[in-house]
Amino acid sequence: MGDLRLPKGEGPHPVAVLIHGGFWRDTAARDLLDPAAVDLTRRGWATWNIEFARVGAGGGWRATTADVATAIGALLEFGEGHALDLERIVLIGHGSGGHLALQAATNVREVPIAAIAALAPIGDLEAAHAAGIGDGAVESFMRRTPEQSPDRLIAASPIMNLPIGIPLLIVHGDHDAQVPAEISRSFAGRAADEGDSVIYHELEGVGHDALTDPSTSAWEKVVDEIDRLR
């Protein structure tokens, strides 16, 4: 279900739930975010780097979002025994993981989520499908095109479920070749218009993977903002 890493000290520790990308496919796994998890733990965060069913291995919009909700809810089972501060839970999702983090705000009720940090998120499935991201990734995830199933689009696309009601940090690089920055730009604007508290940063000269790479200045910017969410 996930890897829990604890920082030094007695706690209680703020919790960062990491949700990896990879266009929802089983060709990617949570080890994508291991370096980010290790770095955040070094900085004083407890990190819960989760796994979930993905397309090609039993996943799809229902199963995948349900798995993410279950993994987040599991924090209630072991939080007290590991000195986790369950009042300071931040979801950090990258790419399709950013989509899952935003969706979790509507799917997870029992665990209080303090904030969401969505890094190059796929916040609008219709726009992402039109842009052709991931060679048909949206259609594979939804098992339909947005046009074929408007009801499914409403249920699965974060932009269709605004306001989210949780503080949002959205960061995107303007050189992202995998998820166009315009998707995040439009999502952040719409969320703010709907009344959400939104911080949006579009980083100049930054691509997709730099946002979760601890060796980059882009990651330092991300961490600085996440630390403000403690």
Secondary structure, 3 states (H helix, E strand, C coil): CEEEECCCCCCCEEEEEEECCCCCECCCCHHHHHHHHHHHHHCCCEEEEECCCCECCCCCHHHHHHHHHHHHHCHHHHCHHHCEEEEEEEEEEECHHHHHHHHHHHHCCCCCCCEEEEECCCCCHHHHHHHCHHHCHHHHHHCCCCCCCHHHHHHHCHHHHCCCCCCEEEEEECCCCCCCHHHHHHHHHHHHHCCCCEEEEEECCCCCHHHHCCCCHHHHHHHHHHHCCC
